[in-house]
Amino acid sequence: MEPILALAIGIMAASGIYLILRPRTFQVIIGLSLLAYAVNLFIFAMGRLRLGAPPVIAPTLGSDPALYTDPLPQALVLTAIVIGFATTALFLVVLLASRGLSGTDHVDGRERETD
Amino acid sequence: MSDWLQHLPVLPILVPMLAGALLLLSSDSRHGPRIALSLFAVLLQLAAAVCLLMIADDQLAAPWSGGIGIYALGNWTPPFGIVLVVDRLAAVMLTLTATLGLAALVYSIARWEKAGVHFLPLFQFLLMGLNGTFLTGDLFNLFVFFEVMLAASYGLALHGSGGPRVRAGLHYIAVNLLASLLFLVAAALMYGVTGTLNLAELPLRVAALDAADRQLFHVAAAMLGIVFLVKAGAWPLNFWLPAAYGNAVPPVGAIFAILTKVGVYALLRLGVLLQESGVAPAPFGGTWLFYCGLLTILAGTLGVLHAQKLDRLAAFLVVVSSGTLLTAFGFTGTLLTGPAIYYLLSSVLGSGAFFMLIEMAERNRKQAADLLAISFEAFGLEAARHDSEHPDEMVGVAIPAAMVFLGLAFVACVLLLIGLPPLSGFVGKVALLGASLASLPEAPLLHVGLFIAALVLSGMVGLIALSRLGIRVFWDMERQTPHLQWLEAGPVAALLLVCLWLAMAPESAMSYCAAASDSLYDASAYIRTVIPYPGAGSMTP
């Protein structure tokens, strides 16, 4: 389980970084989203991987902390998802505005002369 | 009364949040009430900040003692709940934010607030994020307030729209989104290793880590440091800054003057706390930060020389002041921190006033005048100005009041920003130089020399660049006198008067800054106040 999750995070982060370094705004925003997914999974993994353990106290299980998974990273990842979603939406608007104002989707707002 | 005072630390966050929400709900057509509400909210924040400032210095009866107050949100005790922590440094930063915010808001009411939608609510949310960052005692909460501040700043940076603004905003947002993701990775890694996000509990847990976990913790701390350096505008990470700040509308540029200082503040706060655990990770201080700051000063100074427009020059001056602060905090010993806080106050107020002044000074000038002037200088094409054939026809020129005000304010800003007497910039720089000399036997001679050289040279270069551009802007024959409103001139004058007060009564301000620095470096007192019973409620992660 751990190698699979680690590979998933690593591949998504690497693809995200590659895309962020590309010159088109759409590639950048997809790269940012991929990186955000990788980061969210990473936060989740920081609460240690547990299968079948609930994060919230259940009456049937009692109060032994060993029976539960860490609830805090799950709360953190929720916050991170919401904030990441909002900022990505905002970036999308700016991206469209830039496309409309400059007529190109290059991140600098103009094509390079050699292209 | 004391019940009410007990809730004072949360007011700087709650007031702008509620005001911003109400402003979002009210329609744009009710202009008067909206402005009244915004002004009222900022005034209330200023009052709360000043109260906290006096409480932290024991000048006012307080529900807490020892200069450090904590506010447990929802009454959850610290290791479990999120806390707000007020000490002298936080109170100083809150007061600075509210002062600058008030000036920028009054200035924006005259014209700029109407240049786009939702200026007033965004402005309140920006203040909320700033205040929260200064107050919070929790790492993830710090991230949330950073995001609140940045999300509002994205909107404000684009206020007024237009091609250059959107282009600069795109870079600004992309870089800061990436930095935020790094922040998340670092915070999660710190939690994964230590099992806590509380800033006061963190050093206690770090001290108990074994070698392998400590390595991981260092990785996390290094990433966090990089995030703060991005926000602070440190050299290799600041290429987005001049365009974003220079292209923002004037009141936004003014309030942005404090945004870089948030990164510096976070770096200082966390650095001191982490030092308590015995190891200070590289970006948080020491020689590494010192040289990073020096390079930032160098990059900013070169930018100042190169800038051909005043707003861009002002943005590079922000970089220089940020670099000066980083250098001072990276310096051996803690003597420089008090003067550096004083310098921070003066430089933030000065650059805030400067950003607002620029727009007034540039009014009525032809767009191409700057470019023409440069090519004239470069190619020696200065149009021959024939002397009047009848010199006695015109003796003296009528000097309108607006020009006098602009000229005097410009000179005052220049003196402030480059640190010449008699204003507070000079006092701050002299105090910094004095402190660096005083720490001489302990600090390497090379560092002291480099620091003095950097401060003096950056000031001199600033003087050259500002007088060059000032001559071009103010001695422009082909312009009409700009029309100023009281609402625009007033805030600039007020900020400059605050700086004058800082310079006239340097003892009280400087001693407060020194006390703030002392209580900042007394990290064990901070930890004891937040976590009175370490180990209580600790659970193996």
Contacts between the chains, C-beta under 8 A, distances in Angstrom:
chain1	res1	chain2	res2	distance
A	20	B	174	7.5
A	20	B	178	6.7
A	25	B	170	7.0
A	28	B	174	5.9
A	32	B	174	7.2
A	32	B	177	5.5
A	32	B	178	7.2
A	32	B	181	7.7
A	35	B	178	7.5
A	35	B	181	5.5
A	36	B	181	6.2
A	39	B	181	5.0
A	39	B	184	5.0
A	39	B	185	5.6
A	39	B	188	7.7
A	42	B	184	8.0
A	42	B	185	6.0
A	42	B	188	5.9
A	43	B	184	6.3
A	43	B	188	4.1
A	45	B	192	7.8
A	46	B	188	4.4
A	46	B	189	6.6
A	46	B	191	5.7
A	46	B	192	3.4
A	47	B	192	7.6
A	48	B	192	7.9
A	65	B	539	6.5
A	70	B	541	7.9
A	72	B	191	7.0
A	72	B	197	7.7
A	73	B	188	6.9
A	73	B	191	6.9
A	73	B	192	7.9
A	76	B	140	5.8
A	76	B	187	7.7
A	76	B	188	6.9
A	76	B	191	7.5
A	79	B	140	7.4
A	79	B	144	6.6
A	80	B	184	5.5
A	83	B	144	7.2
A	83	B	147	4.9
A	83	B	151	8.0
A	83	B	180	7.7
A	84	B	181	7.9
A	86	B	151	6.6
A	87	B	147	7.2
A	87	B	150	7.7
A	87	B	151	6.2
A	87	B	154	7.7
A	87	B	173	7.6
A	87	B	177	5.7
A	87	B	180	7.2
A	88	B	177	7.7
A	90	B	151	6.9
A	90	B	154	5.8
A	90	B	155	7.7
A	90	B	173	7.1
A	91	B	173	5.3
A	91	B	174	7.2
A	91	B	177	6.5
A	94	B	154	7.5
A	94	B	158	6.7
A	94	B	166	6.4
A	94	B	169	5.7
A	94	B	170	5.5
A	94	B	173	5.9
A	95	B	170	7.0
A	97	B	158	7.7
A	97	B	161	7.2
A	97	B	166	5.0
A	98	B	166	4.9
A	98	B	167	6.3
A	98	B	170	5.2
A	101	B	161	8.0
A	101	B	162	7.5
A	101	B	163	4.7
A	101	B	166	5.5
A	101	B	167	8.0
A	102	B	163	6.2
A	102	B	166	7.9
A	102	B	167	6.9
A	107	B	170	6.5
A	107	B	171	7.3
A	107	B	174	7.4
A	108	B	167	7.0
A	109	B	163	6.9
A	109	B	166	7.7
A	109	B	167	4.1
A	109	B	170	7.6
